[in-house]
Amino acid sequence: MATVADLIAEARYQLGDESGIQWVDAKLVEYFREGQIEIYGRKPESVLCASDTRVTTSAPDDLTATTDTVALSKTFHKALVHYVCAKAFSEDRDDEHNLALSKKHEADYERSV
């Protein structure tokens, strides 16, 4: 199972912020937590238990650190990264380019869920 840090690395690549200057880990962890809850709400079957067996009876754990394990099946990791990128780019939606990127990632998220 992947950790938040694993997916943050992918999100940072897509955000063009590999060095972590523009978005701090704490903010991205917050977005991952929101995204995991959002995806679980739409697709309860997306959550895994410790043995990687799909479960539909428990909500995802509350993420608080980059070392936390992502509770979603690998199938939903791409959607989660798109969710995080959409949220991050929307922080600076006054910039037309970032607004367009936010909308692109939001559309990619919707297609991925």
C-alpha positions, 0 to 999 in steps of 0.5 A: 500500500502506498503512503501519502509521501508516495502520492505527494511526489506524483502530485508535486511533479504534476504541480511543477513543484518537485522541491516543495516550495509553493505547496507545503506538505501539510497543505497537500496532506490536507488535500489528500485527506479531503480527496480520500474522503470524497472518493470514499463517499462516491465509491465506498468499494475503493477502500482497502484493509491492511491485507489489500482486500476491498472492504465496504464497511469502514471509512478511510483513516484520517490522514495527518502525515506524509508517512500515513498509508493511503486507504484507497485501492491503487485503482483510485490513486490517479484520481486522488492525485488529480483531486489534490492538483485541482485543489492546489491550483485553485488556490491561485485561481486569479492566475488564468493559467492556474485556473485552467490547470485546476479545471483540467485536473478537476475534469481528469479527477471526474473521469478517473473516479 
